[in-house]
Amino acid sequence: MTTDVTFRHFDSVPDLRDHAIKGVSKLTKFYDGITTAHVVLDVEPFDYQTKSAEISLGVYRQTLTASQSAETHEEAINRCVSQLKRQVLRYKDRLRSVDKDVHH
């Protein structure tokens, strides 16, 4: 899985980049078919207290996305990862049910 991290409206921080990559890599234990991940970390231009994270995962024939805002980027990343965990598990269940229907 290739992971890209983009920082908008502020300079990159190595610890924050590592936290984002570590959070996204946790999702591979739920589904190993994730091909790409793109993390966008943003600071609102007029409200510097609001930090947001958006994560897009590329899976077979689909893109799963999550976007959250919080007081810190780490918290926003954690919220996105938990939201994507639910999406990945739901996607995996749908994929399995379709596979079963094809073989019968």
C-alpha positions in Angstrom: 0.0 0.0 0.0 1.3 3.4 -0.9 0.5 6.2 1.5 0.7 9.9 0.6 0.4 12.6 3.2 -0.4 16.2 2.2 -0.2 19.3 4.5 -2.4 22.2 3.6 -1.8 25.7 5.0 1.0 24.7 7.3 4.5 23.2 7.2 4.9 19.4 7.4 5.8 17.9 10.8 7.6 14.5 10.8 5.8 13.2 13.9 2.4 14.1 12.4 3.3 12.3 9.2 4.4 9.2 11.1 1.1 9.3 13.1 -0.9 9.4 9.9 1.0 6.6 8.3 0.8 4.4 11.4 -3.0 5.0 11.7 -3.6 4.1 8.1 -1.4 1.0 8.3 -3.6 -0.3 11.1 -6.5 -0.7 8.6 -4.6 -3.3 6.7 -5.2 -5.9 9.4 -8.9 -5.6 8.7 -8.6 -5.8 4.9 -5.3 -6.4 3.0 -6.7 -5.3 -0.4 -6.1 -1.6 0.3 -3.9 -0.4 -2.6 -3.5 3.3 -1.9 -4.1 5.8 0.9 -4.1 9.6 0.7 -4.1 11.7 3.9 -4.8 15.4 3.7 -4.2 17.4 6.9 -5.6 20.9 6.9 -5.8 24.0 9.1 -8.7 26.3 8.5 -7.4 29.6 7.2 -9.4 31.9 9.4 -9.9 29.6 12.4 -6.5 28.1 13.4 -8.0 26.2 16.3 -9.9 23.9 13.9 -7.7 21.1 12.4 -9.1 18.7 9.9 -8.0 15.4 8.4 -9.3 13.6 5.3 -8.3 10.1 4.4 -9.1 8.3 1.1 -8.5 4.6 0.7 -8.3 2.9 -2.7 -9.8 -0.5 -2.6 -10.9 -2.8 -5.4 -13.2 -0.8 -7.7 -14.0 1.8 -5.0 -12.7 4.6 -2.9 -13.5 4.9 0.8 -13.2 8.3 2.4 -13.5 9.9 5.8 -13.2 13.5 6.9 -13.2 14.8 10.5 -12.3 17.9 12.4 -10.9 18.3 15.9 -8.8 20.4 18.1 -5.6 18.5 17.1 -4.6 16.7 14.0 -3.9 13.5 15.9 -7.4 13.4 17.2 -8.9 14.1 13.7 -6.7 11.3 12.2 -7.9 8.8 14.9 -11.5 9.7 14.3 -11.0 9.2 10.5 -9.3 5.8 11.1 -12.1 4.6 13.3 -14.7 5.7 10.7 -12.7 4.0 7.9 -12.5 0.8 10.0 -16.3 0.6 10.0 -16.3 1.3 6.2 -13.6 -1.3 5.5 -15.4 -4.0 7.5 -18.7 -3.2 5.8 -17.0 -3.2 2.3 -15.4 -6.6 3.1 -18.7 -8.1 4.2 -20.4 -6.9 1.0 -17.5 -8.3 -1.0 -17.9 -11.7 0.6 -21.6 -11.8 0.2 -21.3 -11.0 -3.5 -18.6 -13.7 -3.9 -21.0 -16.3 -2.3 -23.8 -15.3 -4.6 -21.7 -15.7 -7.7 -20.7 -19.3 -6.9 -24.3 -20.6 -6.2 
